[in-house]
Amino acid sequence: MTQPSLVTQDLTIRFGGHVAVNQVSCAFRPGELTVIVGPNGAGKTTYFNLISGQLPATSGRVLKDGSTSPGCRPRPAPITASAAPSSSPTCSRR
């Protein structure tokens, strides 16, 4: 069995009093397919965001090739906005 290239240990994140991800530990090995399943609101996307570094964990850690990983640093998203004065909302179809 190959060594895991990515490991999460007791990964937890809280938003105020709500625990979105609670002590999740998992090992991801090269060449293996790992599936994270659960109902809507179970924390799957939040878990992925913790692994990638998009969100900071409240506790626990992410190991990449055996070393603690701070995750990928998110790039700031470009901010764009547009507005047009209108007396009422309209829909356009193409």
JOPEDA-V680446 format. One line per field, one symbol per residue. phi: phi as a letter, one per 20 degrees, with the letter a starting at -180 (. if undefined). Layout:
phi=???
//
This chain:
phi=.fffebcdclfcbddmeeeeccledbdddgndedddcrfgnfofffffffffnfceffbnbdddlndfdfnfffefffecbbbcfbebfcdccd
//
